[in-house]
Amino acid sequence: MHQPAEVVGFADAPSEAEAQTLLRLLEVGFLPGERVCLMASGLPGRDPLAVRVGHSTFALRRHEAALVRVAAPAAAMAGAGARP
């Protein structure tokens, strides 16, 4: 938790409901290249997840968050291999 990640893509949205959820996520700032951070989660294995994107924090259900694909930020990955 509190470890930054970067949006790298999105899952397929096979249903209309998931497509609408994905559109809402894009509208609030979950865009490729944007940094995100999981700030908190409900009880173990429970909703909601508090996710920071940019300067805003959103509460997402796990099935909503599962539509967003993330990876470690490129700068952090590049620096990881340069340790003495």
C-alpha positions, 0 to 999 in steps of 0.5 A: 500500500502507498506504493506508486504505480502507473496506469498502463492500460485497461481490461476488456469490458465485455458488458455495457455496464463495465464499458460505462464504468471504464468510461467513468474511470477515464473521465475522472483521470485514470489515463495511461501514464497517470500515476496512481496509488492505493491509499487504503482498503476496507477490511481484508478482502473487502470494498472499497479501495481508496485510490489516489490519481493525481491530486484526487482520491476515489473510492473504488469497488474491487471490480471497478479497480480491476478494469485498470491495468497498472505497473511500477512507474518507469522511473522507479523501474529504471532506478531499481537496476542502478543500485550500488 
